[in-house]
Amino acid sequence: MFKKYFALLCLLGLFLASYAQEQSGKDLNLDFYGFIRNEFFVDTYKGLDAAYDVFYLVPLYAGKDGNGSDINQQTSSYLSALATRLGVKIEGPEIFGAKTSANIEFDFGGIVKTEPTLFRIRHANMVFAWEKSKLLIGQTWHPFWGGSVFPVVAGLNTGAPFQVFSRAPQIRYDVRSGNFTLGGSIVYENQYSSKALESSIYTTPNQAQRNGVIPELVLSAEYNKNGLTLGAGASTKRTKPSMTTTGTAGTFKSDEYLTSTGFTAYLRYKSDRFMLTAKGYYGQNMTHLTLLGGYGVASKDAATGAETYTNFNNYTSLLSMEYGKKWQVGMMLGYGANLGTSDPLYENTTTGKAVTAGLLPNVMNHARVSPHLALNVSKMRFVAEYEMTTANYGVGDFDFSDGLYGDKHLTTNHRLILMMMYHF
């Protein structure tokens, strides 16, 4: 399978290179870019991860054995090149009075959990740029990514789950006035998706958002001047957690939707040798952004199974610093917490438990510290990083009034990463 995809990649590269030469001197310009990336890492605790632990989020608590030891407290190591990337930027002719461009980018992340070595699309979009406005159509970073404002780390997670990590199909329109840029986006979900409560032959990972019909709506604003960037954003989305419900009277179609909101604010200061980034997120059910949280069933009709839903409220924050040029030292600090549900949760009369969905809504808080040392030589970058990530899982008495627990169990992963990257 890998040989087949590699052959297709080579053919695509040869075709694009030939096409670029053919178009030389015309209204089309192709610029190839990318990198070969290898990283070696050692972990002490199995985690919620993707791509064979290359993309590590938080330690995943799986209970204790008969001796009282954490089952997932297991040392492991790996060497991977799957984050290797190839892209092409295309500059085209003027259309509708706008400069046109396009971008398509690939890596080998594939279906990052089950088949992480498959060739896949990261970005695929077209841009119409006028003098003071810009229209983007296609797949790129979610607006909450923050443009060029994100933490500098060695790990492929790029700071997640404290930093948003999501690429999504969207239509985005930005208007610039002086140092200010205002943007509005309609966003759908692809690989990074909201969670549904049901699973069957007709469901897909992004089913909940697609059946919500209305796309996510995002407003954003950013200010840039003299190395200082300030930004903020707000979003709202509607999902449909279930297509059917079942009660004592049978199975029925569901007509219940869930509306969730989210907010972000960020700051970056960048000089010749120093960069400081601060960022925060607050919102509901932001699992499509690779942030922890979710939702739960608030009420249930015994006869029809009809349900209503309530969001978990979560926040995260991060601080990232880096100093130097050839030699660089840096650190990221992150912290997030679960603030509980907006409304009380339904207690299943059979199991005595709540019904929830999302990305670890049972984590009460989580934190990370990750210092690194980097060396930049010509086209190459070498990074050594220590990353400590903790997650406090709720245990003991469960409070149905807010979805929180009476006690916590601390899990900690220590990760050493050695990364080498060759840019072209």
Steps between C-alpha positions, in 0.01 A plus 500: 500500500777744593686430173185577304453838671869582468485430126197727466685771693800474267276516192320803642830674566627430148173623348497822700868568428442445127190718509686776681770505234236504227328799661822696553455854379119474510255610770564195717778439750551185710714504814575167667576480871507252785732307726623156593443451872624227730429485871594257772310503829470313828181505712433374852116485483276385215286786379206624301690521177507467123756365253663249734547761777672750268204733570469480879226684692469390865572183702203262472385351830382140462464401866724306736610138517467265795807653663370855474730604214383708203449262206605758242815606682713335234830620353515495120712645218472557126675651197277651231521694171125516428483878563703554181316755286470617138312805377467729202392865492349615172478862390261555213353773281276784609131404508207727597754771579673277757839332509439126512700233676458145622667264743505122523699317766548132586659289770500133602272540802218307332224381731716601792373242751456184292710554185751776578732439203251576222543798267241769582398859425572761769413820313311553174368850443461788254540870582372817332693801633385857438673813626330499841317169518554128444274202432618146578309188395619152593673314781747675728555569870188572705475877573564430871849370405600867501689544174869533581440506877567155646751356748847387395559138608675192364198268517263450209208590730609868474376557852166310479280459702590848630529641147223441244596239239248470217500534123153543354312570174383861513411823326678794662483869411744750655491878476809705586500861618838637601643266762165330568358191328141386553392155384187293465497126427259214446673179601424131453673202657718238334763297685461696824138462602235534768398174666168323444327281759419220260699278269355294215545427130367843397712709737834664418743685731357840403136383504392714796609825334371409153156411638497829686464649148616849598881535476711641780501880485819680605580869541862608550703819539875562498732797547862503376762772548875507569527133594190504721197288412172507693207280403160377613222280364155362575316201355169317514416156366198269492524122513255212506632239746255222400289417196275261693406431860354188659257467791240257628268589209759429231752690287430851372671767290671768706437870443722633778804720430779638718639853465851572631711817511871572525735796550871566459746782563872513429811716503838469334806721519786424263836672467824400330592245766204466734141379461226490763158343441205495740169340413173396659181316407166475676198314367275201469538167323816608312616146423517583127786733594690223687412660833373288789131506590169393349135477602251269667135397506299739720161327485342192346141398434443142614247414227663650188857536621492867390797685646617852573868586538728728700856620432810460713677836543881494473788743478868472409789745504861494386818705512783439254843667486806458280831690485790483254574456129753225424472355848153538653358424843129496568218374716126449487272498804138387473206453733134407447200415715152352481242740648212254484172491309260787440203290622467187716564165333250217463561195718450174313266297718653169388870579537480788747741694278488812284505476119778719358699537178807697402873511553564384859224699674602311816832690518465768768819690413820452299835674473826495302851639522737446206843669486710452185840572348531545122784539249437649153765428236425602140195295395505279808348532847588279797289508818523325835193539720375374833119496526315426825122471466262433787127422507280479810221250438179519698448207736276429796158661545347641182289816523215484245427869556818610317680188370796535738652249743571505871862389463780490240765255383821656368670351193834625364696434183866592460603525135844555348496607135795523260392653170692563177346688205633584152311787334477558126 
